[in-house]
Each structure stands twice: as C-alpha cells, then as structure tokens.
Amino acid sequence: MRVIGQLYLFYYSFFFLFVCGCIITSLTLFSFVDNQFYAFAHLNGTRIQELTDNSDGIKIQFNYEPEKPIIDTFTKLYFSVQDLEGNHIKDVKASVIVTNGQRLFKFQNITAANGDFNVEYIFPDDGTHQVITRIDTKNSIIPASFSVFVPHQAPPSMLNPFPLPPDGQYSLGIIISIILVIAIPIIAVISLIIVIKKH
C-alpha cells in the first residue's frame, strides 16, 4: 500500500510540475511574440515622445508599455530611429540610461539593424524617471532624453496581497500568480488526502 501511495504522490507531483512548465513556457512565448511584434514597426499611439535633430535629419521616437508602469514589474521601453520622412535608419547602435536622479541603470551595446529596438526595465519606485539614450548611426551621434511617470501604488498587504495596478487591470503575469497561489495549496491538500486514504 505504501508503494501505491508513493506512486500516487509521484503522479500528482509530476502533473503539477507539468502544468507549471506549460504556464512558464506559454508566458515565455507570449513575451517573445510581443517583442517581435514591436521589433520592426513604427511606434503607434498618442503617447509617443519624439526628438528631432534637423541638422542630421534624424528623429527618435520613444514610447513605453504599460501606459502606467507598475513598480517591481517589467516595463518595456521602445525606441524608433528614423529619418525626417519616417524611414528607418539602418544599423543603429545605442545605449540607454534610466535614472530618477538618485540611482541609474545602463543598457549598453544595443544594436538595431532596422532602427527599432526595445529594452525592459523594472522601476523600483514611483515618480518621474528620465530615459536617456545615445544613438550612434554611420554619420552621427545623437543624445536624447525622454520621461516616464510611474504613479504611486499601494504596497501589498496580508489582506490584499495583489493590489489593483494603476491602470485598473491585472496583467497576465499577475493573473497567473493569483491562480498559482490559490491552486498550489488546493492541489497539495488533495494529494495529501488521496495518499492518506490509500494508506
């Protein structure tokens, strides 16, 4: 009977790990597809910030997602380097610095064959942050500065471990975290009950 109980425990443990693996794989693929969607297209939306360098005939567009960044969660910072007619500048090299005046983080050695690139940054606190980039093309070096405002957010608590984000909607990652937090104890209790009954 003990052998059968161990087999049941092994089966449920394997099933649980399989489900978790599927969820992680799906999130990874979703993130990859999302990044590819933005990889070689002009930025869209009404929140685009733009710097134009008329002397070099280049404009740099900047945008970020989500619209209201969440502390300790990845925010995607998108850049598009174009000529004044909106054509991508080829073979761009770039560096990006994110700072709030007290601390800074650097992204270096970024290459963009078609002029568009993005990086992911975790904002540690609220307030206004500066995103400073240096764009190196074949003929010029262009610095640019943009701003990102991170709204104030209520910290998690025992009564509310998943506070609602500033945009009023949970992200896919938070939804999955909530499901796992609920599902793991339930699966563990069911597995324990089954093993006990088999004994």
Backbone as JSON Lines, residues from 0, in Angstrom:
{"i":0,"aa":"M","n":[0.83,-1.21,0.0],"ca":[0.0,0.0,0.0],"c":[0.87,1.26,0.0]}
{"i":1,"aa":"R","n":[2.0,1.19,0.72],"ca":[2.87,2.35,0.76],"c":[3.42,2.64,-0.63]}
{"i":2,"aa":"V","n":[3.74,1.6,-1.39],"ca":[4.25,1.78,-2.75],"c":[3.2,2.47,-3.63]}
{"i":3,"aa":"I","n":[1.93,2.04,-3.49],"ca":[0.85,2.64,-4.28],"c":[0.69,4.12,-3.91]}
{"i":4,"aa":"G","n":[0.75,4.39,-2.61],"ca":[0.63,5.78,-2.16],"c":[1.76,6.65,-2.71]}
{"i":5,"aa":"Q","n":[2.97,6.09,-2.75],"ca":[4.09,6.84,-3.3],"c":[3.92,7.07,-4.8]}
{"i":6,"aa":"L","n":[3.34,6.08,-5.48],"ca":[3.09,6.23,-6.91],"c":[2.07,7.35,-7.17]}
{"i":7,"aa":"Y","n":[1.01,7.38,-6.35],"ca":[0.02,8.46,-6.49],"c":[0.66,9.82,-6.23]}
{"i":8,"aa":"L","n":[1.49,9.91,-5.2],"ca":[2.16,11.16,-4.87],"c":[3.08,11.59,-6.01]}
{"i":9,"aa":"F","n":[3.8,10.61,-6.59],"ca":[4.67,10.9,-7.72],"c":[3.86,11.4,-8.92]}
{"i":10,"aa":"Y","n":[2.72,10.74,-9.16],"ca":[1.87,11.11,-10.29],"c":[1.37,12.54,-10.15]}
{"i":11,"aa":"Y","n":[0.85,12.91,-9.0],"ca":[0.33,14.25,-8.8],"c":[1.44,15.3,-8.81]}
{"i":12,"aa":"S","n":[2.6,14.95,-8.28],"ca":[3.72,15.88,-8.32],"c":[4.17,16.13,-9.75]}
{"i":13,"aa":"F","n":[4.24,15.04,-10.53],"ca":[4.63,15.17,-11.93],"c":[3.62,16.01,-12.7]}
{"i":14,"aa":"F","n":[2.33,15.75,-12.45],"ca":[1.27,16.51,-13.14],"c":[1.36,17.99,-12.8]}
{"i":15,"aa":"F","n":[1.59,18.3,-11.53],"ca":[1.69,19.7,-11.1],"c":[2.88,20.38,-11.77]}
{"i":16,"aa":"L","n":[4.04,19.7,-11.8],"ca":[5.21,20.27,-12.45],"c":[4.99,20.47,-13.94]}
{"i":17,"aa":"F","n":[4.26,19.54,-14.56],"ca":[3.95,19.65,-15.98],"c":[3.1,20.88,-16.26]}
{"i":18,"aa":"V","n":[2.07,21.11,-15.42],"ca":[1.2,22.27,-15.59],"c":[2.0,23.55,-15.41]}
{"i":19,"aa":"C","n":[2.85,23.61,-14.38],"ca":[3.67,24.81,-14.15],"c":[4.61,25.06,-15.33]}
{"i":20,"aa":"G","n":[5.2,23.98,-15.87],"ca":[6.08,24.11,-17.03],"c":[5.35,24.66,-18.24]}
{"i":21,"aa":"C","n":[4.11,24.2,-18.45],"ca":[3.31,24.71,-19.57],"c":[3.01,26.2,-19.42]}
{"i":22,"aa":"I","n":[2.7,26.61,-18.18],"ca":[2.4,28.02,-17.93],"c":[3.63,28.89,-18.18]}
{"i":23,"aa":"I","n":[4.78,28.45,-17.68],"ca":[6.02,29.22,-17.86],"c":[6.38,29.31,-19.34]}
{"i":24,"aa":"T","n":[6.24,28.18,-20.06],"ca":[6.54,28.17,-21.49],"c":[5.61,29.12,-22.25]}
{"i":25,"aa":"S","n":[4.33,29.1,-21.89],"ca":[3.37,29.99,-22.55],"c":[3.71,31.45,-22.31]}
{"i":26,"aa":"L","n":[4.09,31.79,-21.07],"ca":[4.47,33.18,-20.76],"c":[5.7,33.6,-21.55]}
{"i":27,"aa":"T","n":[6.68,32.68,-21.66],"ca":[7.9,32.99,-22.41],"c":[7.6,33.23,-23.87]}
{"i":28,"aa":"L","n":[6.77,32.36,-24.46],"ca":[6.4,32.52,-25.87],"c":[5.6,33.8,-26.08]}
{"i":29,"aa":"F","n":[4.69,34.1,-25.14],"ca":[3.88,35.32,-25.24],"c":[4.77,36.55,-25.23]}
{"i":30,"aa":"S","n":[5.76,36.56,-24.35],"ca":[6.68,37.69,-24.26],"c":[7.51,37.81,-25.54]}
{"i":31,"aa":"F","n":[7.96,36.65,-26.08],"ca":[8.76,36.66,-27.31],"c":[7.97,37.2,-28.48]}
{"i":32,"aa":"V","n":[6.73,36.72,-28.62],"ca":[5.88,37.18,-29.72],"c":[5.59,38.66,-29.58]}
{"i":33,"aa":"D","n":[5.36,39.11,-28.34],"ca":[5.06,40.52,-28.1],"c":[6.24,41.39,-28.5]}
{"i":34,"aa":"N","n":[7.48,40.93,-28.15],"ca":[8.66,41.69,-28.52],"c":[8.84,41.73,-30.04]}
{"i":35,"aa":"Q","n":[8.57,40.6,-30.7],"ca":[8.73,40.55,-32.14],"c":[7.73,41.46,-32.83]}
{"i":36,"aa":"F","n":[6.55,41.6,-32.24],"ca":[5.52,42.46,-32.84],"c":[6.01,43.9,-32.96]}
{"i":37,"aa":"Y","n":[6.78,44.33,-31.98],"ca":[7.25,45.71,-31.99],"c":[8.63,45.86,-32.63]}
{"i":38,"aa":"A","n":[9.24,44.76,-33.06],"ca":[10.64,44.8,-33.43],"c":[10.92,45.67,-34.65]}
{"i":39,"aa":"F","n":[10.1,45.57,-35.69],"ca":[10.43,46.25,-36.93],"c":[9.27,47.08,-37.46]}
{"i":40,"aa":"A","n":[8.56,47.79,-36.57],"ca":[7.44,48.62,-37.0],"c":[7.54,49.97,-36.31]}
{"i":41,"aa":"H","n":[6.96,50.99,-36.94],"ca":[6.94,52.3,-36.3],"c":[6.1,52.23,-35.02]}
{"i":42,"aa":"L","n":[6.43,53.09,-34.08],"ca":[5.66,53.14,-32.85],"c":[4.3,53.77,-33.12]}
{"i":43,"aa":"N","n":[3.29,53.26,-32.43],"ca":[1.93,53.77,-32.61],"c":[1.38,54.29,-31.29]}
{"i":44,"aa":"G","n":[0.33,55.1,-31.37],"ca":[-0.31,55.59,-30.16],"c":[-0.19,57.09,-30.01]}
{"i":45,"aa":"T","n":[-0.87,57.6,-29.01],"ca":[-0.9,59.05,-28.78],"c":[0.13,59.5,-27.75]}
{"i":46,"aa":"R","n":[0.84,58.56,-27.14],"ca":[1.76,58.92,-26.06],"c":[3.22,58.96,-26.53]}
{"i":47,"aa":"I","n":[3.44,58.93,-27.82],"ca":[4.8,58.89,-28.34],"c":[5.52,60.21,-28.04]}
{"i":48,"aa":"Q","n":[6.73,60.1,-27.49],"ca":[7.6,61.26,-27.31],"c":[8.61,61.25,-28.46]}
{"i":49,"aa":"E","n":[8.95,62.42,-28.94],"ca":[9.8,62.48,-30.13],"c":[10.83,63.59,-30.02]}
{"i":50,"aa":"L","n":[12.05,63.26,-30.43],"ca":[13.11,64.26,-30.52],"c":[13.56,64.32,-31.98]}
{"i":51,"aa":"T","n":[13.63,65.53,-32.54],"ca":[14.03,65.7,-33.93],"c":[15.34,66.47,-34.0]}
{"i":52,"aa":"D","n":[16.3,65.89,-34.73],"ca":[17.58,66.55,-34.97],"c":[17.62,66.95,-36.44]}
{"i":53,"aa":"N","n":[17.29,68.2,-36.7],"ca":[17.2,68.67,-38.09],"c":[18.55,68.72,-38.77]}
{"i":54,"aa":"S","n":[19.61,68.99,-38.03],"ca":[20.94,69.09,-38.64],"c":[21.41,67.75,-39.21]}
{"i":55,"aa":"D","n":[21.06,66.66,-38.52],"ca":[21.43,65.33,-39.0],"c":[20.29,64.64,-39.73]}
{"i":56,"aa":"G","n":[19.12,65.26,-39.75],"ca":[17.99,64.68,-40.47],"c":[17.48,63.4,-39.84]}
{"i":57,"aa":"I","n":[17.48,63.36,-38.5],"ca":[17.07,62.14,-37.79],"c":[16.06,62.49,-36.7]}
{"i":58,"aa":"K","n":[15.08,61.62,-36.51],"ca":[14.16,61.76,-35.38],"c":[14.14,60.45,-34.6]}
{"i":59,"aa":"I","n":[14.0,60.59,-33.29],"ca":[13.97,59.43,-32.39],"c":[12.62,59.44,-31.69]}
{"i":60,"aa":"Q","n":[11.89,58.37,-31.83],"ca":[10.6,58.22,-31.16],"c":[10.75,57.3,-29.96]}
{"i":61,"aa":"F","n":[9.95,57.58,-28.92],"ca":[10.01,56.79,-27.69],"c":[8.59,56.54,-27.18]}
{"i":62,"aa":"N","n":[8.38,55.34,-26.69],"ca":[7.1,55.0,-26.04],"c":[7.38,53.9,-25.03]}
{"i":63,"aa":"Y","n":[6.42,53.64,-24.16],"ca":[6.6,52.58,-23.16],"c":[5.27,51.91,-22.86]}
{"i":64,"aa":"E","n":[5.36,50.67,-22.44],"ca":[4.2,49.87,-22.07],"c":[4.51,49.11,-20.79]}
{"i":65,"aa":"P","n":[3.56,49.03,-19.85],"ca":[2.2,49.56,-19.91],"c":[2.18,51.08,-19.78]}
{"i":66,"aa":"E","n":[1.03,51.65,-20.07],"ca":[0.88,53.1,-20.03],"c":[1.17,53.63,-18.64]}
{"i":67,"aa":"K","n":[0.75,52.88,-17.6],"ca":[1.03,53.24,-16.21],"c":[1.91,52.16,-15.62]}
{"i":68,"aa":"P","n":[3.23,52.36,-15.64],"ca":[4.15,51.33,-15.17],"c":[3.87,50.91,-13.73]}
{"i":69,"aa":"I","n":[4.14,49.64,-13.47],"ca":[3.92,49.06,-12.14],"c":[5.27,48.82,-11.49]}
{"i":70,"aa":"I","n":[5.42,49.27,-10.27],"ca":[6.67,49.1,-9.53],"c":[7.02,47.61,-9.42]}
{"i":71,"aa":"D","n":[8.31,47.3,-9.58],"ca":[8.84,45.93,-9.47],"c":[8.26,44.99,-10.53]}
{"i":72,"aa":"T","n":[7.8,45.54,-11.63],"ca":[7.32,44.75,-12.76],"c":[7.95,45.32,-14.03]}
{"i":73,"aa":"F","n":[8.28,44.45,-14.98],"ca":[8.95,44.91,-16.19],"c":[8.1,45.91,-16.97]}
{"i":74,"aa":"T","n":[8.73,47.0,-17.37],"ca":[8.15,47.97,-18.29],"c":[9.0,47.94,-19.56]}
{"i":75,"aa":"K","n":[8.34,47.89,-20.72],"ca":[9.06,47.85,-21.99],"c":[9.23,49.26,-22.52]}
{"i":76,"aa":"L","n":[10.47,49.6,-22.84],"ca":[10.81,50.91,-23.37],"c":[11.15,50.74,-24.85]}
{"i":77,"aa":"Y","n":[10.37,51.4,-25.72],"ca":[10.52,51.23,-27.16],"c":[11.14,52.47,-27.8]}
{"i":78,"aa":"F","n":[12.04,52.24,-28.75],"ca":[12.7,53.32,-29.46],"c":[12.62,53.05,-30.96]}
{"i":79,"aa":"S","n":[12.46,54.12,-31.73],"ca":[12.46,54.02,-33.19],"c":[13.29,55.17,-33.75]}
{"i":80,"aa":"V","n":[14.32,54.83,-34.55],"ca":[15.21,55.82,-35.13],"c":[14.9,55.92,-36.62]}
{"i":81,"aa":"Q","n":[14.49,57.12,-37.05],"ca":[14.04,57.32,-38.43],"c":[14.65,58.58,-39.02]}
{"i":82,"aa":"D","n":[14.56,58.68,-40.34],"ca":[14.89,59.96,-40.96],"c":[13.65,60.85,-40.88]}
{"i":83,"aa":"L","n":[13.76,62.07,-41.37],"ca":[12.67,63.02,-41.22],"c":[11.43,62.66,-42.05]}
{"i":84,"aa":"E","n":[11.61,61.73,-42.99],"ca":[10.48,61.28,-43.79],"c":[9.82,60.02,-43.21]}
{"i":85,"aa":"G","n":[10.36,59.54,-42.09],"ca":[9.76,58.38,-41.43],"c":[10.34,57.04,-41.83]}
{"i":86,"aa":"N","n":[11.45,57.04,-42.56],"ca":[12.1,55.78,-42.94],"c":[13.08,55.36,-41.85]}
{"i":87,"aa":"H","n":[13.15,54.07,-41.58],"ca":[14.06,53.58,-40.56],"c":[15.52,53.85,-40.94]}
{"i":88,"aa":"I","n":[16.3,54.19,-39.93],"ca":[17.75,54.33,-40.11],"c":[18.36,52.95,-39.85]}
{"i":89,"aa":"K","n":[19.17,52.48,-40.77],"ca":[19.73,51.13,-40.67],"c":[20.98,51.11,-39.79]}
{"i":90,"aa":"D","n":[21.25,49.94,-39.24],"ca":[22.49,49.65,-38.49],"c":[22.77,50.69,-37.41]}
{"i":91,"aa":"V","n":[21.83,50.8,-36.5],"ca":[21.95,51.74,-35.38],"c":[22.57,51.03,-34.18]}
{"i":92,"aa":"K","n":[23.44,51.74,-33.48],"ca":[23.96,51.27,-32.2],"c":[23.48,52.25,-31.13]}
{"i":93,"aa":"A","n":[23.19,51.72,-29.95],"ca":[22.61,52.6,-28.93],"c":[23.0,52.16,-27.53]}
{"i":94,"aa":"S","n":[22.85,53.1,-26.6],"ca":[22.93,52.82,-25.17],"c":[21.79,53.57,-24.5]}
{"i":95,"aa":"V","n":[21.31,53.04,-23.39],"ca":[20.17,53.63,-22.69],"c":[20.49,53.71,-21.2]}
{"i":96,"aa":"I","n":[20.18,54.83,-20.6],"ca":[20.32,55.01,-19.14],"c":[18.96,55.39,-18.59]}
{"i":97,"aa":"V","n":[18.54,54.72,-17.52],"ca":[17.3,55.07,-16.83],"c":[17.69,55.57,-15.44]}
{"i":98,"aa":"T","n":[17.2,56.75,-15.08],"ca":[17.57,57.33,-13.78],"c":[16.41,58.15,-13.2]}
{"i":99,"aa":"N","n":[16.39,58.2,-11.88],"ca":[15.43,59.08,-11.19],"c":[16.16,60.2,-10.46]}
{"i":100,"aa":"G","n":[17.44,60.38,-10.8],"ca":[18.25,61.42,-10.16],"c":[19.06,60.92,-8.98]}
{"i":101,"aa":"Q","n":[18.69,59.74,-8.46],"ca":[19.41,59.18,-7.32],"c":[20.13,57.89,-7.69]}
{"i":102,"aa":"R","n":[19.53,57.1,-8.54],"ca":[20.16,55.87,-8.99],"c":[19.99,55.78,-10.49]}
{"i":103,"aa":"L","n":[20.85,54.99,-11.13],"ca":[20.73,54.83,-12.57],"c":[21.07,53.4,-12.98]}
{"i":104,"aa":"F","n":[20.53,53.03,-14.13],"ca":[20.77,51.69,-14.69],"c":[21.11,51.87,-16.17]}
{"i":105,"aa":"K","n":[22.14,51.13,-16.64],"ca":[22.61,51.29,-18.01],"c":[22.33,50.03,-18.84]}
{"i":106,"aa":"F","n":[21.89,50.26,-20.07],"ca":[21.84,49.22,-21.1],"c":[22.87,49.63,-22.16]}
{"i":107,"aa":"Q","n":[23.83,48.76,-22.44],"ca":[24.89,49.12,-23.37],"c":[24.96,48.13,-24.53]}
{"i":108,"aa":"N","n":[25.68,48.55,-25.57],"ca":[25.94,47.7,-26.75],"c":[24.65,47.17,-27.38]}
{"i":109,"aa":"I","n":[23.68,48.04,-27.55],"ca":[22.42,47.67,-28.21],"c":[22.6,47.88,-29.71]}
{"i":110,"aa":"T","n":[22.2,46.9,-30.49],"ca":[22.25,47.04,-31.94],"c":[20.85,46.9,-32.51]}
{"i":111,"aa":"A","n":[20.57,47.69,-33.54],"ca":[19.25,47.65,-34.19],"c":[19.47,47.76,-35.69]}
{"i":112,"aa":"A","n":[19.4,46.62,-36.36],"ca":[19.66,46.59,-37.81],"c":[18.66,47.42,-38.58]}
{"i":113,"aa":"N","n":[17.42,47.52,-38.09],"ca":[16.37,48.25,-38.79],"c":[15.9,49.49,-38.05]}
{"i":114,"aa":"G","n":[16.67,49.96,-37.08],"ca":[16.36,51.22,-36.43],"c":[15.45,51.17,-35.22]}
{"i":115,"aa":"D","n":[14.76,50.03,-35.01],"ca":[13.86,49.9,-33.86],"c":[14.47,48.95,-32.84]}
{"i":116,"aa":"F","n":[14.33,49.29,-31.56],"ca":[14.81,48.4,-30.51],"c":[14.01,48.68,-29.25]}
{"i":117,"aa":"N","n":[14.07,47.74,-28.3],"ca":[13.41,47.95,-27.01],"c":[14.22,47.29,-25.91]}
{"i":118,"aa":"V","n":[14.05,47.8,-24.72],"ca":[14.65,47.2,-23.53],"c":[13.57,47.08,-22.46]}
{"i":119,"aa":"E","n":[13.81,46.24,-21.47],"ca":[12.87,46.08,-20.37],"c":[13.53,46.54,-19.08]}
{"i":120,"aa":"Y","n":[12.8,47.33,-18.32],"ca":[13.34,47.88,-17.08],"c":[12.31,47.75,-15.97]}
{"i":121,"aa":"I","n":[12.78,47.44,-14.76],"ca":[11.92,47.36,-13.58],"c":[12.09,48.64,-12.78]}
{"i":122,"aa":"F","n":[11.05,49.46,-12.73],"ca":[11.12,50.69,-11.93],"c":[10.98,50.35,-10.46]}
{"i":123,"aa":"P","n":[11.95,50.75,-9.63],"ca":[11.92,50.38,-8.21],"c":[11.01,51.25,-7.35]}
{"i":124,"aa":"D","n":[10.66,52.44,-7.86],"ca":[9.82,53.34,-7.07],"c":[9.02,54.25,-8.01]}
{"i":125,"aa":"D","n":[8.1,55.0,-7.4],"ca":[7.24,55.86,-8.22],"c":[7.93,57.19,-8.5]}
{"i":126,"aa":"G","n":[7.22,58.04,-9.23],"ca":[7.77,59.35,-9.58],"c":[8.18,59.42,-11.04]}
{"i":127,"aa":"T","n":[8.83,60.52,-11.41],"ca":[9.27,60.74,-12.78],"c":[10.69,60.24,-12.97]}
{"i":128,"aa":"H","n":[10.88,59.44,-14.0],"ca":[12.19,58.88,-14.33],"c":[12.61,59.38,-15.71]}
{"i":129,"aa":"Q","n":[13.9,59.62,-15.88],"ca":[14.43,60.04,-17.17],"c":[15.03,58.84,-17.9]}
{"i":130,"aa":"V","n":[14.71,58.73,-19.17],"ca":[15.28,57.7,-20.03],"c":[16.17,58.41,-21.03]}
{"i":131,"aa":"I","n":[17.47,58.24,-20.87],"ca":[18.46,58.94,-21.69],"c":[19.09,57.93,-22.65]}
{"i":132,"aa":"T","n":[19.09,58.26,-23.92],"ca":[19.68,57.34,-24.9],"c":[20.71,58.06,-25.75]}
{"i":133,"aa":"R","n":[21.68,57.31,-26.2],"ca":[22.66,57.81,-27.17],"c":[22.54,56.93,-28.4]}
{"i":134,"aa":"I","n":[22.27,57.55,-29.54],"ca":[22.1,56.83,-30.79],"c":[23.32,57.08,-31.68]}
{"i":135,"aa":"D","n":[23.96,55.99,-32.09],"ca":[25.1,56.09,-33.0],"c":[24.7,55.55,-34.37]}
{"i":136,"aa":"T","n":[24.7,56.43,-35.36],"ca":[24.47,55.99,-36.74],"c":[25.82,56.03,-37.48]}
{"i":137,"aa":"K","n":[25.78,55.74,-38.76],"ca":[27.03,55.76,-39.53],"c":[27.63,57.15,-39.6]}
{"i":138,"aa":"N","n":[26.78,58.18,-39.53],"ca":[27.25,59.54,-39.76],"c":[27.13,60.47,-38.56]}
{"i":139,"aa":"S","n":[26.49,60.03,-37.49],"ca":[26.26,60.98,-36.4],"c":[26.06,60.27,-35.07]}
{"i":140,"aa":"I","n":[26.18,61.05,-33.99],"ca":[25.91,60.6,-32.63],"c":[24.86,61.55,-32.06]}
{"i":141,"aa":"I","n":[23.73,61.01,-31.63],"ca":[22.62,61.85,-31.18],"c":[22.19,61.44,-29.77]}
{"i":142,"aa":"P","n":[22.27,62.36,-28.8],"ca":[21.71,62.08,-27.47],"c":[20.24,62.5,-27.43]}
{"i":143,"aa":"A","n":[19.47,61.81,-26.61],"ca":[18.05,62.15,-26.46],"c":[17.6,61.79,-25.05]}
{"i":144,"aa":"S","n":[16.65,62.54,-24.54],"ca":[16.12,62.29,-23.2],"c":[14.6,62.3,-23.24]}
{"i":145,"aa":"F","n":[14.01,61.3,-22.57],"ca":[12.56,61.17,-22.5],"c":[12.17,60.93,-21.04]}
{"i":146,"aa":"S","n":[10.9,61.05,-20.74],"ca":[10.46,60.87,-19.36],"c":[9.4,59.79,-19.25]}
{"i":147,"aa":"V","n":[9.42,59.1,-18.11],"ca":[8.42,58.08,-17.77],"c":[7.89,58.4,-16.38]}
{"i":148,"aa":"F","n":[6.58,58.5,-16.25],"ca":[5.99,58.75,-14.94],"c":[5.41,57.46,-14.39]}
{"i":149,"aa":"V","n":[5.89,57.06,-13.21],"ca":[5.41,55.87,-12.53],"c":[4.49,56.32,-11.39]}
{"i":150,"aa":"P","n":[3.19,56.03,-11.46],"ca":[2.26,56.51,-10.43],"c":[2.47,55.8,-9.1]}
{"i":151,"aa":"H","n":[2.04,56.46,-8.03],"ca":[2.13,55.87,-6.7],"c":[1.21,54.65,-6.61]}
{"i":152,"aa":"Q","n":[1.69,53.61,-5.94],"ca":[0.93,52.36,-5.83],"c":[0.93,51.87,-4.39]}
{"i":153,"aa":"A","n":[-0.22,51.33,-3.98],"ca":[-0.33,50.78,-2.63],"c":[0.48,49.49,-2.54]}
{"i":154,"aa":"P","n":[1.28,49.34,-1.49],"ca":[2.06,48.11,-1.35],"c":[1.17,46.93,-1.0]}
{"i":155,"aa":"P","n":[1.62,45.7,-1.31],"ca":[0.84,44.51,-0.93],"c":[0.72,44.41,0.59]}
{"i":156,"aa":"S","n":[-0.36,43.79,1.04],"ca":[-0.56,43.55,2.47],"c":[-1.16,42.17,2.66]}
{"i":157,"aa":"M","n":[-1.25,41.74,3.91],"ca":[-1.83,40.42,4.19],"c":[-3.27,40.34,3.73]}
{"i":158,"aa":"L","n":[-4.0,41.45,3.87],"ca":[-5.41,41.45,3.48],"c":[-5.59,41.65,1.97]}
{"i":159,"aa":"N","n":[-4.59,42.25,1.33],"ca":[-4.66,42.49,-0.11],"c":[-3.3,42.23,-0.75]}
{"i":160,"aa":"P","n":[-2.94,40.94,-0.92],"ca":[-1.6,40.61,-1.44],"c":[-1.41,41.0,-2.9]}
{"i":161,"aa":"F","n":[-2.5,41.22,-3.65],"ca":[-2.42,41.61,-5.05],"c":[-3.22,42.89,-5.28]}
{"i":162,"aa":"P","n":[-2.67,44.04,-4.85],"ca":[-3.4,45.3,-5.05],"c":[-3.6,45.58,-6.53]}
{"i":163,"aa":"L","n":[-4.69,46.24,-6.86],"ca":[-5.02,46.54,-8.24],"c":[-3.99,47.53,-8.81]}
{"i":164,"aa":"P","n":[-3.45,47.25,-9.99],"ca":[-2.47,48.15,-10.61],"c":[-3.09,49.52,-10.92]}
{"i":165,"aa":"P","n":[-2.23,50.52,-11.23],"ca":[-2.75,51.88,-11.51],"c":[-3.72,51.94,-12.68]}
{"i":166,"aa":"D","n":[-3.55,51.04,-13.67],"ca":[-4.45,51.09,-14.82],"c":[-5.77,50.38,-14.56]}
{"i":167,"aa":"G","n":[-5.92,49.8,-13.36],"ca":[-7.18,49.16,-13.0],"c":[-7.37,47.77,-13.56]}
{"i":168,"aa":"Q","n":[-6.32,47.2,-14.18],"ca":[-6.41,45.86,-14.76],"c":[-5.18,45.06,-14.38]}
{"i":169,"aa":"Y","n":[-5.41,43.78,-14.04],"ca":[-4.3,42.89,-13.74],"c":[-3.62,42.44,-15.03]}
{"i":170,"aa":"S","n":[-2.3,42.35,-15.02],"ca":[-1.57,41.83,-16.17],"c":[-1.68,40.31,-16.18]}
{"i":171,"aa":"L","n":[-1.3,39.72,-17.31],"ca":[-1.35,38.26,-17.45],"c":[-0.5,37.57,-16.38]}
{"i":172,"aa":"G","n":[0.68,38.15,-16.1],"ca":[1.57,37.55,-15.1],"c":[0.95,37.56,-13.71]}
{"i":173,"aa":"I","n":[0.28,38.66,-13.35],"ca":[-0.34,38.74,-12.03],"c":[-1.52,37.78,-11.93]}
{"i":174,"aa":"I","n":[-2.31,37.67,-13.0],"ca":[-3.43,36.73,-13.0],"c":[-2.94,35.31,-12.79]}
{"i":175,"aa":"I","n":[-1.87,34.94,-13.49],"ca":[-1.32,33.58,-13.34],"c":[-0.77,33.38,-11.93]}
{"i":176,"aa":"S","n":[-0.13,34.42,-11.37],"ca":[0.37,34.32,-9.99],"c":[-0.77,34.08,-9.01]}
{"i":177,"aa":"I","n":[-1.88,34.79,-9.19],"ca":[-3.04,34.61,-8.31],"c":[-3.58,33.18,-8.43]}
{"i":178,"aa":"I","n":[-3.67,32.69,-9.67],"ca":[-4.17,31.32,-9.89],"c":[-3.26,30.31,-9.22]}
{"i":179,"aa":"L","n":[-1.93,30.51,-9.35],"ca":[-0.98,29.56,-8.74],"c":[-1.05,29.61,-7.22]}
{"i":180,"aa":"V","n":[-1.19,30.83,-6.66],"ca":[-1.27,30.96,-5.2],"c":[-2.49,30.22,-4.67]}
{"i":181,"aa":"I","n":[-3.58,30.23,-5.42],"ca":[-4.8,29.52,-5.0],"c":[-4.69,28.03,-5.29]}
{"i":182,"aa":"A","n":[-4.14,27.69,-6.46],"ca":[-4.14,26.28,-6.9],"c":[-3.13,25.41,-6.15]}
{"i":183,"aa":"I","n":[-1.95,25.96,-5.83],"ca":[-0.92,25.13,-5.19],"c":[-1.39,24.54,-3.87]}
{"i":184,"aa":"P","n":[-1.95,25.32,-2.94],"ca":[-2.42,24.71,-1.69],"c":[-3.55,23.69,-1.91]}
{"i":185,"aa":"I","n":[-4.46,23.99,-2.85],"ca":[-5.56,23.07,-3.12],"c":[-5.03,21.74,-3.63]}
{"i":186,"aa":"I","n":[-4.11,21.79,-4.6],"ca":[-3.52,20.56,-5.15],"c":[-2.76,19.8,-4.07]}
{"i":187,"aa":"A","n":[-2.03,20.53,-3.22],"ca":[-1.26,19.88,-2.15],"c":[-2.19,19.17,-1.17]}
{"i":188,"aa":"V","n":[-3.31,19.82,-0.79],"ca":[-4.26,19.21,0.15],"c":[-4.92,17.99,-0.47]}
{"i":189,"aa":"I","n":[-5.34,18.1,-1.74],"ca":[-5.99,16.96,-2.42],"c":[-5.03,15.79,-2.51]}
{"i":190,"aa":"S","n":[-3.77,16.06,-2.87],"ca":[-2.77,15.0,-2.97],"c":[-2.56,14.32,-1.62]}
{"i":191,"aa":"L","n":[-2.5,15.14,-0.56],"ca":[-2.3,14.59,0.78],"c":[-3.48,13.71,1.19]}
{"i":192,"aa":"I","n":[-4.72,14.17,0.9],"ca":[-5.91,13.4,1.24],"c":[-5.92,12.06,0.5]}
{"i":193,"aa":"I","n":[-5.56,12.1,-0.79],"ca":[-5.54,10.86,-1.59],"c":[-4.52,9.89,-1.04]}
{"i":194,"aa":"V","n":[-3.33,10.39,-0.69],"ca":[-2.29,9.5,-0.15],"c":[-2.72,8.9,1.18]}
{"i":195,"aa":"I","n":[-3.35,9.72,2.05],"ca":[-3.8,9.23,3.34],"c":[-4.88,8.16,3.17]}
{"i":196,"aa":"K","n":[-5.83,8.39,2.24],"ca":[-6.89,7.42,2.02],"c":[-6.35,6.11,1.47]}
{"i":197,"aa":"K","n":[-5.31,6.18,0.66],"ca":[-4.73,4.96,0.09],"c":[-4.04,4.13,1.15]}
{"i":198,"aa":"H","n":[-3.59,4.81,2.2],"ca":[-2.97,4.06,3.3],"c":[-4.03,3.42,4.17]}
